[in-house]
Amino acid sequence: MIDLPTVTSADRVERLRVLDRRVVESCRGIRVLGALSWSPEVIEDFLDAHRHGRRTLPAAPVVPVDHRRPRRELAALKAGIDSGDPIGRYLDETAGSYALAARMLEVPGTKEFTEISASLYGRPDDRLPGSERTHLAAADELLAQTQDLAELGLGGAPEFVHSAEVAREMFQARIDGFFGPGTVEVEIDPDLASKAAAGSKRLRIRGRTGFSARDIEQLVQHEAFVHSATALNGRAQPLLSAMSLGAPRTTLTQEGLASLAELVTRTIDVGRLRRIALRIRAIHLALEGADFLDVFEFFLEAGQSEDESVRSAMRVFRGGDVRGRHVFTKDVVYLQGLFAVHTFLRKALTSKRPELIAWSFAGRLHLADVFLLEEELASGLVAGPRYLPPWARDLPALGAYLAFARLAYRIDEEGVALDGILPLADF
C-alpha cells in the first residue's frame, strides 16, 4: 500500500506527481494496435490467393503478449491511489483501463479477448447515448440514407491521388502551419495498417498508398489537429503527464472528436461515412459467426476495392479468430463517439458552459474527465489546451452548425416529396 498522507496542498501535488510518473511508466509498453497489427505479407498472401481463385483464410498471427509485470505494477498502484481525489480518480481509471487492455493482449483469439474488447470499446448492439437506437441500427440507417449517394458515384475513389512521398510534403506543410516547424514530423511507414496514425511527435502515413487532396485534409483534421494536438496538450501538463497517453478508456472520446472534426470542417465524404457504418455491420456479422472470408466479401459487395476490403476485414479480426465469433470491436467507437461528442458540444453551449469545449482538448481525455477535473482545470492545476483546432475555437460558427443540425434532424424527409418542398403558389 502506497502511503498517501494528506498534509498540505503542496504535499498533495507532489504525491500525485509521483503517482502520475509511475502510472505513465507502467503503461508505456502496453500498445494495443501495435500488438494486434498484421504484417503486409499476410495481407498480400491473402489477396494473391483470392486473385487466383483460392478461397482460404489468411494466416493471421495470434501472438499473446506477456504483460503480467505491468499488470502487477498497475494493480499495486491502484491499491494505493486515493480515488476520492479527482486527480487520483483519473489516474486510477487510466491505470485500470491499461490493465484491462494488457490482459486482452495476453489472450488473443479467445472469447475473453472479445469480452474485454467489448468492455473497452463497446458492441454493435449497445445503445447510442441518449437514444433507444443501437450502434448497429444507426449504422444500418446511415447505409440506407447514403445508398442513393453511393449509386451516384459520390462514394467512389477520387480521380487523382498523390503518392505517399508527395502527400508527406503536403501533410508536413499543413501541420507545420498549425504546430510550428519541427513539432510533429510526418513519416512514411510501409507497414502501417491504417492510412495514417498520429502521436505527439510524429504522424505516420502508409507507404505504397495514394492520397487524394480530400484524404490529406481529412487526415490532417482527424489525426493531427485532434490526436496529435491532444497528445501534445497532455505532454505540456504541469502535473498530469498521463493525459498524453492514449488510454483505451479515452478512445471513444478521441475518435468522436476526430470524426466530428471531419464533419464540421466538411472533409468527411460519403465513402468515409459508409466505411464507418460498414465496419459496425461487419463486427456484428463476425460476432454472429461470419469468418474472415465472409466479412471480406461483405466489404467487396458494398463497393470497396479488394485492398480496402481486406484491410477493413483485418480491422475486425486483428487479435481475434479469422474463423469468426472472436473479434476486435474497436471500430464501434467512431459512430458512438461522434454522437456522444456532438451531443456534448451542443449541451455545453446550451448550458452556457463553452469552456468545456476547450477543456475536452486539454489532453487525451474521456468526456467524463472534463467534469471530474473541472475544479483543477478552472484553477490551472490541470492546464487548458495549448493547441485547439480552428473549428473548436470558432464558437459562433460551431454554435450555428450545432443549432441548425439539431433542428434539421427533426425533419421527416420521408414525408416530403422532392417537388413539394416549396411548391409554386398562386398570387
N, C-alpha and C positions, 0 to 999 in steps of 0.2 A: 504494500500500500504506500503510495507516494504521500508524503507529509505536505499538506497544504494549509498551514495556519493563516488565518486572516488577521493582519495587524494594521496595515495602512494601505492606502491606495497604491503607493509605490511598490509595496510588497506584492499586492495582487498582480500588478502589471508584470513584475519580474517573474513571478510564478507562472503566469500564463505564457510569457515569452519562452521560458524553458520548455513548457509543455508543447507549445507550438513547434519549436525546433525538433523535439523528439517525435512528434506526430509526423512531421514532414520527412524526417529521416527514415522512419519505419514504413512510410507509404511509397517512398521514392521508386522502389524496384517493382511495384505492382502495376504492370502496364497491360490493361485488358486487351485492347485492339492489337497491340504488337504481338501478344502471345497467341492470338487466335488467327492471325493472318495466314493466308495460303501463299505459297510461292508462285511466281509466274509460270513455272514449269507445270504445276498441277493444272492450271487453267489452260495452258497451251496444249497439253496432252489430251485433256478432255475435248477441246474444240477439234483437235486433229481426228480423234476417234469419231466425233459427231459428224464431221465433214466426210468421213469415209464410210458412213452408214452404220457405225458400231454404237449400239445403244448401251453404253456401260457407265456405271457410276464412277465419279472421279476418285482417284487415290488420295483422298484428303487426309491431312495429318490430324491425329488425335493424340496430342502430346501433353500429358499432365505436367504442371509446373509446381515444384515443391515450394510452397510459401508458408510452411509451418513456422519457421523462425519469425518472420514479420507478423504472423497472426498471433504468436505468443507475445511479442512485444506490444502489439496493439491491445491485446486483452489486458496486459499489465497496466498500460497507460489508461485504458478506460476505467479500470478499477480504482484508479487514483484521481480521476477528474471530478471536480465538483460541478455536476451538471445543473446545479441551481444557479450558477453564474452563467450569464448569457454567452460569454465567450467560451467558457468551459463546455457549455452545451453544444456550441458549434463544433469545438474540437472533438467532443465525444461522438457526435453524429458523423463527422468526417472519418474518424478512426473506424467506427462501426461499418461505414459504407465500404471502406477499403478492405476491412477484414472479410466481409461477405464476398466481395469480388475475388479476393485471394483464394477463398475456399472454392469458389466457382471454377477457377483456373486449375484447381487440383483434380477436378472430376469431369473433364470434358467427355462428351459423347454419352452422358448418362441422364437419367431422369432428374437427379439432383441438380445437375448443371442447368437444365431448363427451368426448374423451380426457382433457383437463385436468380437466374436471368430475369424471370418474370417479376420477382420481388424487387429487383433493382430498376427495371425498365418498363414493366407492365406487360399486359397481354392484349391481343386484339379484342377480346370480349370485355375488357374493363370499360367503365363508363367515362365519358369525357367530363371534365369539371363543369358543374352547373348544368348538366344535361342528362336526359334519360338515354341518349344515344350512346352506343358503344363506339370504340375506335373503328371497328370493322364496319359498322353501319355508316359512319361518317365517310370512311374510305370508299365504300361502295357508292355512296351518294355523289362523292366527288368524281368518281369514274363515270357515273351516269351523266352528270352535268357537263363533263368535258368530252364526252364521246363524239358529239357533233363537231366540236372544235378539232379533235384529233382527225376525224374523217375529212376535214377541210385541209389537212396537212399542217395545221398550226402546231402540232406537237412533234414534228419530224426533225430530222437532222438539219443543221444550218448549211447553206450553200458553200460557205467559205470558212475554213478554220486555219488557225496559226499553229505552227509546230510548237512543241514544248519549249524549244530554245527561244523562239521569238516571244512566246507567251511569258516566259520567265522575265524577260526585259520589260514587258508591259506591266506585269504584276509588280515588279520592283519599283517602277516609276510611280504607280498609284500608291503603293504602301509607303514609300519614302515621303510622298507629299502629305501623308497623314501623321506618321510617327516621327518623321525626320530620318535622314540618311543614316544607315548603319544600325538602326534599332532592330528591325526584323529583316533577315536575309531570306531571299527566295531561292530554293534549291530544287533541282530535278532529281526525283527518286524513281528509277525504273521499276522498282518492286512494290510501289505503293498500291494498295488495293483500291482506295477511293481516288477520286480525281484530284483532291487536294486535302491537306491536313495542316493545321496551324498550331503553333505553340507560342511561347513568349519571345523566343529568339529567332525562330525560322518558320517559314511557310514552305512546305514541300508540295510540289506538283508532280503528277505521274508522267514519266517519260513515255515516249512512243505513243503519244496521245495528242489528238488535235483539240484545240481550244478556240471556240468562236469568241467574238467580241462580247456577246452576252455571257458566255461562260466565265470570262475573265472578270467582268464587273460583278456578276452574281457571287463568285467565289471571294472576291475582294470584300464585298459587303458581309458575307456569311463567315468566312474563315478569318480574315484579317481584322475587320472593324468590330467583330464581336469576339471570336475565340482568342485571337492574339491580344486584342485590347483588354479583355477581362483578365487574361493571364498576366499581362504587364501591370495592370492596376493592382492585381494581387501581390505581385513581386514588390511593388512600391509601398505596400502596407508597412507602417512603422512597428506593428506588433504581430499581426496575423499573416505570416508568410504562407500559411496553409491555404489562404484564399487564392493562391496562384495555381493550386493543384486542380486537376480535372477529376475530382472525386466522382465516382459513379452516381451519387445522390444528386449531383448538380447537372447531370446530363440533360434531363428534361428541360430545365430552365435555359441552359446554354443553347440547345438546339431550338427551343422555342423562340428565344431572342434572335438567333441567327436566321431562322426561317421567316420570322416576321420582318426582319431587315430586308430580305429579298422582296417580300410583298409590298412593304411601304415604299421601297426605292424602285419598284416596278422592274426589278431584274429577274424575278421569277417568270417562268413561262409555262405553257400548257404541258410540255413534256416533263418538266421538273415536277409540277404539281401531280401529274399522273404517276410518276415514279414513286413519290411518297406514298400515294394511296395503294399502288400495286404491291409495294413491299409489305404493307399490313395484310392485304389479302393473301399474299404468298406465305407469310408467317402462319396465318390461320390454316392454310392448306397443309403446311408441313406439320403443324401440331396435330392435325387430324389424321396424319399418316402418309401424306404425299412425300415421295422421295425426291432426291435432287433432280432427277430427270423430269419428273412431273412438274416441278417448280420451274426448271429451265424452260420447258416447253410452254408453260403458262406465260412466262415473260415474252417468249417468241410470238405467241398468238396475240399478245397485247400490243405487238408492233415494235418491240425493241429489237435491236440488232443482235447477232449471235454473241459478239463480245460483251455488249451491255447486259444481255440476258444471263450469261454465265457469271458475270460479276455480281449481278443482282441476286442470283440464286446463292452464290457464295456468301453473301452478307447474311443470309438466313441460316445457313448451315455451318458457318465457321464456329468451331468449338462444339458443334453438335454431332449428329449422326446422319450421314448422307442417305440413310435408308428411311429417314423420317421420324417424327414424333419428338426427338430431342434436338432442339434448335436454340438459336440465339435471338432473343426478342427485342434487341436494342432499337430497331427501326420503328417500333411503335411510338417512340418518344417524339418524333418530328411533328406528327399531327396533334398529339396530346399537348405537347409543349406550345405549339402555335396557338391553339385555342386558349390555353391557360395564360400565356403571356399577353395575348390580345385582350382578354378579359381583365387581367391585372392592370394593364396600362389604362384602359378605359375607366376602371374603377378608381385608379389613383387620381385621375383628373376630375371625375365627378365627385370624388370625396375631398377635393381641394388639397390633395397631397402630391403635388408634382415632384417634390424632392425624391419620392420613392422610385421614380423612373431612373434618375441618375444613380441612386444608391444601388439599383439592381445590377449596375455595371462596375461596382467597386471592387469586384473580384469574381472568381468563378463560384457563384452562389446558387443556392436553392431559393426560390421566391420567398419561402418562409423565413429564410435567414435575414431578409431585409427587415422584417418585424422583430425577429429575435434580437438583432443587433442594432435596433433603432436608436436607443439611447447612446450607444457607443459611436454610431455614425453621426448623430447630432452633435456630440461633444468633440468629435475629431479623434477620439482614441482609435476608432477604425476610420481610415481616411476615405473620402469620396473619390470618385474616379478621376484619374489624370487624363485618360483618353475616353472620349464619349463620341459615338458616331454622329455625324451631322444630323441625321433624321431624329435622333433621340434628344438632341439639343434644341431642335426647332419645334417647340411645344405648340405654337399656334397652328402650324401645318399638321402636326401629328394629331392634335385635338380635333381638327376639322375632319381629317380622314376617319378617325375612330367614331366620331359622332354620326357622320353620314353612313358609314358602313353599318352601324347598329340599326339605323332607320331602314336602310335598303334591304337588310336581311329579312325584314318583316313582310316584304312584298311577295305575294304568291304569283310567281311568273306563270305557273300552270293555268291560272285563271284569266290570263290576259292574252289576247290574240295579237300577233305582231302588228297587224294593220289597224288594231283597235286601241293601241296605247294612247294615241292622240288623234282621234278621228276628226274629219272635217266637220265644221259646224255651219249651219245656215245663218246668215245675217240679213 
